[in-house]
Amino acid sequence: MRKIISILLLLLVTACSAEEQPKAETATVQAAKTQELQAPFQSISPSQAVQLIADKTDLLILDARTTREIRQYGAIANSEQADIRGIVQEGLPIPKTQPVLVVCAVGGRSYAVGKFLVKQGHTEIYNLSGGLDNWTKAGMPVVFPAE
């Protein structure tokens, strides 16, 4: 009987060895990352935003700040200013599958707009975490509108 118990314990220890656990954790982490990449809404860092801009030629960069803020602090090149009231009342006049990067001063308005767009059926929305403030702190360039 002791011999059977010893064999069962040995099998149990072998089945749950430390070698197998990292593989399971790695698979779990990879699955979570894949799911995150497929999520309709993500907050991303400035460096991730730079990569996104480079990778997605059809990306719309939507700036949710006021004209005054854009004149004072600049904007990401090729961004379009968003009229938040217009977005809420009429939606965005773009395909719901077009990727959109939403930007504001520090990330609050863009987060809210991004979540709203997802509720409206848009499938690929990115929020610039920390907004233009984080973008400029990371040393990323801005452009200023012509007066």
C-alpha positions as CSV (number, residue, x, y, z in Angstrom):
1,M,0.0,0.0,0.0
2,R,2.9,2.4,0.8
3,K,4.5,1.6,-2.5
4,I,1.2,2.5,-4.4
5,I,0.9,5.8,-2.4
6,S,4.6,6.6,-3.1
7,I,4.1,6.0,-6.8
8,L,0.9,8.1,-6.9
9,L,2.8,10.9,-5.1
10,L,5.7,10.6,-7.6
11,L,3.3,10.8,-10.5
12,L,1.5,13.8,-9.0
13,V,4.7,15.7,-8.4
14,T,6.0,14.9,-11.9
15,A,2.7,16.0,-13.5
16,C,2.8,19.3,-11.6
17,S,6.5,19.9,-12.1
18,A,7.9,23.4,-12.2
19,E,8.8,22.9,-15.9
20,E,5.2,22.6,-16.9
21,Q,4.0,25.7,-15.0
22,P,5.9,28.3,-17.0
23,K,4.5,26.9,-20.2
24,A,0.9,27.2,-18.8
25,E,1.6,30.7,-17.6
26,T,3.2,31.7,-20.9
27,A,0.2,30.4,-22.8
28,T,-2.1,32.3,-20.5
29,V,-0.2,35.5,-20.9
30,Q,-0.1,35.0,-24.6
31,A,-3.8,34.4,-24.8
32,A,-4.4,37.6,-22.7
33,K,-2.2,39.7,-25.0
34,T,-3.9,38.3,-28.1
35,Q,-7.3,39.1,-26.6
36,E,-6.1,42.6,-25.7
37,L,-4.9,43.2,-29.3
38,Q,-8.3,42.1,-30.6
39,A,-10.2,44.3,-28.1
40,P,-12.3,47.1,-29.7
41,F,-10.8,49.7,-27.3
42,Q,-7.3,50.0,-26.0
43,S,-5.3,52.7,-24.2
44,I,-1.8,52.9,-25.6
45,S,1.4,54.7,-24.8
46,P,3.0,57.3,-27.1
47,S,5.5,54.8,-28.4
48,Q,2.7,52.4,-29.2
49,A,0.9,55.2,-30.9
50,V,3.9,56.0,-33.1
51,Q,4.0,52.4,-34.2
52,L,0.3,52.4,-34.8
53,I,0.5,55.5,-37.0
54,A,3.3,53.9,-39.0
55,D,1.5,50.6,-39.4
56,K,-2.1,51.7,-40.1
57,T,-2.3,53.8,-43.2
58,D,-6.0,54.3,-42.8
59,L,-5.8,55.4,-39.2
60,L,-7.9,58.5,-38.3
61,I,-6.2,60.5,-35.5
62,L,-9.1,62.3,-33.8
63,D,-8.1,65.2,-31.5
64,A,-10.8,65.9,-28.9
65,R,-9.4,69.2,-27.7
66,T,-10.6,72.7,-28.3
67,T,-9.2,74.9,-31.1
68,R,-7.6,77.1,-28.4
69,E,-5.8,74.1,-26.9
70,I,-4.5,73.0,-30.3
71,R,-3.2,76.5,-31.1
72,Q,-1.5,76.7,-27.7
73,Y,0.0,73.2,-27.4
74,G,0.1,71.9,-31.0
75,A,-1.3,68.6,-32.3
76,I,-0.1,65.3,-33.7
77,A,0.6,65.6,-37.4
78,N,-2.3,64.7,-39.6
79,S,-4.8,64.7,-36.8
80,E,-8.4,66.0,-37.2
81,Q,-10.1,68.0,-34.5
82,A,-13.2,66.4,-33.2
83,D,-16.4,68.1,-32.3
84,I,-17.4,66.0,-29.3
85,R,-21.0,67.3,-29.4
86,G,-21.2,66.3,-33.1
87,I,-19.8,62.9,-32.4
88,V,-22.3,62.3,-29.7
89,Q,-25.2,63.6,-31.7
90,E,-24.3,62.3,-35.2
91,G,-21.5,59.8,-34.7
92,L,-18.4,59.7,-36.9
93,P,-18.9,59.7,-40.6
94,I,-16.4,56.9,-41.2
95,P,-16.6,53.2,-41.5
96,K,-17.0,51.5,-38.2
97,T,-14.1,49.2,-39.0
98,Q,-11.7,52.1,-39.7
99,P,-9.1,52.4,-36.9
100,V,-9.2,55.6,-34.8
101,L,-6.7,57.0,-32.4
102,V,-8.4,59.5,-30.0
103,V,-6.3,62.2,-28.4
104,C,-6.9,64.9,-25.9
105,A,-4.9,66.9,-23.4
106,V,-4.3,64.3,-20.7
107,G,-6.4,61.3,-21.7
108,G,-9.8,61.8,-20.0
109,R,-11.9,63.2,-22.9
110,S,-10.3,60.8,-25.4
111,Y,-11.0,57.9,-23.1
112,A,-14.7,58.9,-22.9
113,V,-15.0,59.5,-26.7
114,G,-13.3,56.1,-27.4
115,K,-15.7,54.2,-25.1
116,F,-18.6,56.1,-26.7
117,L,-17.4,55.1,-30.2
118,V,-17.1,51.4,-29.2
119,K,-20.7,51.6,-27.9
120,Q,-21.7,53.0,-31.3
121,G,-20.2,49.9,-33.0
122,H,-16.7,51.0,-33.9
123,T,-14.4,48.0,-33.8
124,E,-10.9,49.5,-33.5
125,I,-10.5,52.4,-31.2
126,Y,-7.2,53.5,-29.4
127,N,-6.9,56.1,-26.7
128,L,-3.6,57.9,-26.3
129,S,-2.9,57.3,-22.6
130,G,-1.9,60.5,-20.9
131,G,-3.0,62.5,-23.9
132,L,-0.8,65.1,-25.7
133,D,0.8,65.9,-22.4
134,N,2.3,62.4,-22.3
135,W,3.1,62.5,-26.0
136,T,5.2,65.7,-25.6
137,K,6.9,64.4,-22.4
138,A,7.9,61.3,-24.4
139,G,9.6,63.7,-26.9
140,M,7.2,63.1,-29.7
141,P,6.7,66.0,-32.2
142,V,3.7,68.3,-32.6
143,V,2.6,70.6,-35.3
144,F,0.9,74.0,-34.9
145,P,-1.9,75.2,-37.1
146,A,-1.2,78.0,-39.5
147,E,-2.7,81.3,-38.2
